[in-house]
Amino acid sequence: MAAEVVLETNLPRLFRRGKVRDTYDLGERLLMVATDRISAFDVVLPTGIPGKGEVLTRLSAYWFGTTAPVVPNHFLRLADGTAADDLPFLLPPELVGRSMMVRKAERIEVECVVRGYLAGSAWQEYQETGGRVSGLRLPPGLVESDQLPEPIFTPTTKEETGHDQPLTYEQLVASVGPVAASAMRLRSLALYGYAAQYARQRGIIIADTKFEFGRLGDEIIVIDELLTPDSSRFWPADQYQPGRPQPSFDKQYVRDWLTQGGWDRNPPAPPLPPDVVRRTAEKYREAYRRLTGQQLEED
């Protein structure tokens, strides 16, 4: 499927276009369509990853169902193009499998990152600040990819353009209020703890992940996507070795290729070569297979 497929028949109002998802307004509900677009370092790349949108949608739906007893979320059902969708238009066949119906919540413009291991920007910050990440003091002497004594909550801003910026917990409280900040922190840590244990039993380490929340009445609920290769670092548990970067089932492979090619992380991003596209698609499908026990056909 092309990365930019849109609804052609009785097009509803486009509610939001994100880096990866196009969301359509259905009144009290939203239709979320995951495209094959991929972003890295907060920039959308010119090359899509075939089948990626279906992996994100189906894996998010799986996690929304699995974690609903832990934290409430906005998920209603996958959209399959039948009358049960109750849509005011015909859902094109190419959008089946990558579309889901969700409750409309008021998005809180914060990325709630939970880290169980020292990797990525956290590892870089740890080295540059003498042992701190997002204002939190970590034990001295840690090496890259070390497991942290306990997961840490490191929120960031959510920028429409440019790079997300780290927030201390105090800054989060000032931004969204103490009640919402506490709920987001506690629910993020609860979700990560549940999912990390669940995934480890299936051979995957969730090194870190990010959540988004929204307000639905007086409730703070999880929205957008959940525990996907786009929003998480998934490492094969049987190859884990602290002190070095880890092989992964996520878009770190794309980040590494871009970094090795000398891209300065400012748009425009370079196109991905066919072998990187193919390998990335394979990694996404493998993450889905390991976590759900189900197989997705290649696009």
C-alpha positions as CSV (number, residue, x, y, z in Angstrom):
1,M,0.0,0.0,0.0
2,A,1.2,3.5,-0.8
3,A,2.0,5.6,2.2
4,E,-0.4,8.4,1.2
5,V,-3.7,6.5,0.5
6,V,-6.7,8.5,1.7
7,L,-10.4,7.8,1.7
8,E,-12.0,8.6,-1.6
9,T,-15.7,8.1,-1.0
10,N,-17.7,10.6,1.2
11,L,-14.5,11.8,2.7
12,P,-15.0,12.7,6.4
13,R,-13.3,15.6,8.0
14,L,-9.6,15.1,8.6
15,F,-9.3,15.5,12.3
16,R,-5.5,15.2,12.5
17,R,-2.5,14.3,10.4
18,G,0.4,13.0,12.4
19,K,3.8,11.8,11.4
20,V,2.4,8.3,10.8
21,R,-1.4,8.3,11.3
22,D,-4.3,10.1,9.6
23,T,-7.3,10.5,11.9
24,Y,-10.8,11.2,10.6
25,D,-13.7,12.8,12.6
26,L,-16.8,10.7,13.1
27,G,-18.5,12.7,15.8
28,E,-17.9,11.0,19.2
29,R,-15.6,8.5,17.5
30,L,-12.5,8.8,15.4
31,L,-11.2,6.6,12.6
32,M,-7.4,6.2,12.9
33,V,-5.5,5.0,9.8
34,A,-1.9,4.0,10.2
35,T,0.0,4.8,6.9
36,D,3.3,3.3,5.9
37,R,5.1,6.5,6.6
38,I,8.1,6.2,8.9
39,S,9.7,9.0,10.9
40,A,13.2,9.2,12.5
41,F,14.5,11.9,14.8
42,D,11.1,13.5,14.5
43,V,11.3,13.9,10.7
44,V,9.1,12.0,8.3
45,L,11.2,10.1,5.7
46,P,10.4,10.2,2.0
47,T,10.4,6.4,1.8
48,G,7.6,4.3,3.4
49,I,7.8,0.8,4.8
50,P,5.3,-1.6,3.0
51,G,2.9,-3.2,5.5
52,K,4.1,-1.1,8.4
53,G,0.7,0.5,9.0
54,E,-1.0,-2.9,9.4
55,V,1.6,-4.0,11.9
56,L,1.2,-0.8,14.0
57,T,-2.6,-1.0,13.9
58,R,-2.9,-4.7,14.7
59,L,-0.2,-4.7,17.4
60,S,-1.7,-1.6,19.0
61,A,-5.2,-3.4,19.0
62,Y,-3.6,-6.4,20.6
63,W,-2.0,-4.4,23.3
64,F,-5.1,-2.3,23.9
65,G,-7.0,-5.4,24.5
66,T,-4.4,-7.1,26.7
67,T,-3.7,-4.1,28.9
68,A,-7.3,-2.8,29.3
69,P,-7.5,-4.2,32.8
70,V,-4.3,-2.3,33.7
71,V,-5.1,1.2,32.3
72,P,-8.2,2.3,30.3
73,N,-7.8,3.3,26.7
74,H,-9.7,4.7,23.7
75,F,-9.8,1.5,21.5
76,L,-13.2,0.3,20.3
77,R,-12.5,-2.1,17.4
78,L,-10.6,-2.7,14.3
79,A,-12.4,-1.3,11.2
80,D,-13.0,-4.2,8.8
81,G,-15.2,-2.5,6.1
82,T,-18.4,-4.2,7.2
83,A,-21.7,-2.7,8.4
84,A,-20.5,-3.1,12.0
85,D,-18.2,-0.2,11.5
86,D,-21.2,2.1,11.2
87,L,-19.2,4.4,8.9
88,P,-20.8,7.2,6.7
89,F,-18.6,6.0,3.8
90,L,-17.3,2.9,2.2
91,L,-13.9,1.9,3.7
92,P,-11.6,1.1,0.8
93,P,-10.2,-2.5,1.0
94,E,-6.6,-1.2,1.2
95,L,-7.4,0.4,4.5
96,V,-8.8,-2.7,6.1
97,G,-6.3,-4.0,8.7
98,R,-4.7,-0.6,9.2
99,S,-7.7,1.2,10.5
100,M,-9.4,1.3,14.0
101,M,-12.3,2.9,15.6
102,V,-11.5,4.8,18.9
103,R,-13.3,7.0,21.3
104,K,-12.6,10.7,20.9
105,A,-10.5,12.1,23.8
106,E,-8.8,15.4,24.3
107,R,-5.1,14.8,23.6
108,I,-2.6,15.9,26.2
109,E,0.4,17.2,24.2
110,V,3.1,15.3,26.1
111,E,5.1,12.1,25.2
112,C,5.2,9.9,28.3
113,V,8.5,7.9,28.0
114,V,9.4,5.1,30.3
115,R,12.9,3.6,30.2
116,G,13.9,0.3,31.7
117,Y,17.3,0.3,30.1
118,L,19.9,2.9,29.3
119,A,19.8,3.4,25.5
120,G,19.4,6.0,22.8
121,S,19.2,9.7,23.9
122,A,19.2,8.6,27.6
123,W,22.6,7.0,27.2
124,Q,23.9,10.1,25.5
125,E,22.5,12.4,28.2
126,Y,23.8,10.1,30.9
127,Q,27.4,10.5,29.6
128,E,27.1,14.3,28.9
129,T,25.6,15.2,32.3
130,G,27.7,13.0,34.6
131,G,24.9,10.5,35.3
132,R,21.6,12.3,34.9
133,V,18.6,11.6,32.6
134,S,15.8,14.1,32.5
135,G,16.9,15.6,35.8
136,L,17.0,12.2,37.5
137,R,20.3,11.0,39.1
138,L,21.1,7.5,38.0
139,P,23.8,5.2,39.6
140,P,27.4,5.9,38.5
141,G,29.3,3.5,36.3
142,L,26.4,2.3,34.1
143,V,27.3,1.2,30.5
144,E,25.2,1.4,27.3
145,S,22.1,-0.8,27.4
146,D,22.4,-1.5,31.1
147,Q,19.2,-2.4,32.8
148,L,18.2,0.4,35.3
149,P,17.6,-0.4,38.9
150,E,13.9,0.4,38.3
151,P,12.1,2.0,35.3
152,I,12.2,5.7,35.1
153,F,9.6,8.2,33.8
154,T,11.1,10.7,31.4
155,P,8.4,12.8,29.6
156,T,9.0,15.1,26.7
157,T,7.1,17.8,24.8
158,K,5.2,16.7,21.7
159,E,6.2,19.0,18.8
160,E,4.3,19.2,15.6
161,T,7.6,20.1,13.8
162,G,11.1,19.8,15.0
163,H,12.4,17.7,17.9
164,D,10.6,16.8,21.1
165,Q,12.2,18.4,24.2
166,P,12.8,16.7,27.6
167,L,10.6,17.7,30.5
168,T,11.3,17.3,34.2
169,Y,8.5,16.0,36.3
170,E,8.1,19.5,37.8
171,Q,7.8,21.0,34.3
172,L,5.1,18.4,33.5
173,V,3.2,19.3,36.6
174,A,3.4,23.0,35.6
175,S,2.2,22.1,32.1
176,V,-0.8,19.8,32.8
177,G,-1.5,20.1,36.5
178,P,-0.6,17.8,39.4
179,V,-3.5,15.4,39.1
180,A,-3.0,14.7,35.4
181,A,0.8,14.5,35.8
182,S,0.5,12.0,38.6
183,A,-2.0,9.9,36.6
184,M,0.2,9.9,33.5
185,R,3.3,9.0,35.5
186,L,1.7,6.1,37.5
187,R,-0.2,4.8,34.5
188,S,2.9,4.9,32.2
189,L,4.9,3.0,34.8
190,A,2.1,0.4,35.3
191,L,1.8,-0.2,31.6
192,Y,5.5,-0.5,31.1
193,G,5.9,-2.9,34.0
194,Y,3.1,-5.2,32.8
195,A,4.2,-5.1,29.1
196,A,7.9,-5.6,29.9
197,Q,7.1,-8.8,31.9
198,Y,4.7,-10.0,29.2
199,A,7.1,-9.4,26.3
200,R,10.1,-11.0,28.2
201,Q,8.2,-14.2,28.4
202,R,8.0,-14.1,24.6
203,G,11.7,-13.4,24.0
204,I,11.6,-9.6,23.7
205,I,13.1,-7.0,26.0
206,I,11.2,-3.7,25.9
207,A,14.1,-1.3,26.6
208,D,11.9,1.8,26.5
209,T,8.6,3.0,25.2
210,K,6.4,6.0,25.0
211,F,2.7,6.5,25.7
212,E,0.2,9.3,24.9
213,F,-2.8,10.2,27.0
214,G,-6.0,12.0,26.6
215,R,-8.8,13.3,28.7
216,L,-12.2,11.6,28.4
217,G,-14.5,13.3,30.8
218,D,-12.6,13.1,34.2
219,E,-10.6,10.1,33.1
220,I,-7.0,10.0,31.8
221,I,-6.8,7.3,29.2
222,V,-4.2,5.9,26.8
223,I,-4.6,7.0,23.2
224,D,-2.9,6.8,19.8
225,E,-0.7,3.7,19.5
226,L,0.6,1.3,22.1
227,L,3.8,-0.6,22.4
228,T,4.7,-0.8,18.7
229,P,8.1,-0.9,17.0
230,D,7.5,2.8,16.2
231,S,7.0,3.8,19.9
232,S,9.3,1.3,21.6
233,R,12.8,-0.3,21.5
234,F,12.3,-4.1,21.2
235,W,15.5,-6.2,21.8
236,P,15.8,-10.0,21.3
237,A,16.3,-11.3,24.9
238,D,18.6,-14.1,23.8
239,Q,21.1,-11.7,22.3
240,Y,21.1,-9.1,25.1
241,Q,24.6,-8.0,26.1
242,P,25.2,-4.7,28.1
243,G,28.0,-2.4,27.0
244,R,27.0,-2.1,23.4
245,P,24.1,-1.2,21.1
246,Q,21.6,-4.1,20.8
247,P,20.0,-5.7,17.8
248,S,16.4,-4.7,17.6
249,F,12.9,-5.3,16.1
250,D,12.1,-1.6,15.7
251,K,13.1,1.4,13.7
252,Q,16.5,1.7,15.4
253,Y,17.8,-0.1,12.3
254,V,16.6,2.9,10.2
255,R,18.1,5.4,12.7
256,D,21.4,3.7,12.6
257,W,21.5,3.7,8.8
258,L,20.7,7.4,8.7
259,T,23.3,8.2,11.4
260,Q,26.0,6.2,9.6
261,G,25.2,8.0,6.4
262,G,26.0,11.4,8.0
263,W,22.4,12.9,8.0
264,D,22.3,15.9,10.4
265,R,18.7,15.0,11.5
266,N,17.2,18.1,9.9
267,P,14.7,17.9,7.0
268,P,14.7,16.8,4.3
269,A,15.7,13.3,5.2
270,P,17.4,11.1,2.6
271,P,15.4,8.3,0.9
272,L,15.9,4.8,2.2
273,P,17.5,2.2,-0.1
274,P,15.4,-1.0,-1.0
275,D,17.5,-3.3,1.3
276,V,16.9,-1.1,4.3
277,V,13.2,-0.9,3.5
278,R,12.9,-4.7,3.2
279,R,14.9,-5.4,6.4
280,T,12.9,-2.9,8.4
281,A,9.6,-4.4,7.2
282,E,10.9,-7.8,8.3
283,K,11.8,-6.5,11.7
284,Y,8.3,-5.1,12.3
285,R,6.6,-8.3,11.2
286,E,8.9,-10.3,13.5
287,A,8.1,-8.2,16.5
288,Y,4.4,-8.7,15.8
289,R,4.9,-12.5,15.4
290,R,6.8,-12.9,18.6
291,L,4.5,-10.7,20.7
292,T,1.2,-12.0,19.5
293,G,2.0,-15.5,18.3
294,Q,0.3,-14.6,14.9
295,Q,1.8,-14.2,11.5
296,L,1.2,-11.4,9.1
297,E,1.6,-11.9,5.3
298,E,4.2,-9.8,3.6
299,D,2.9,-6.8,1.7
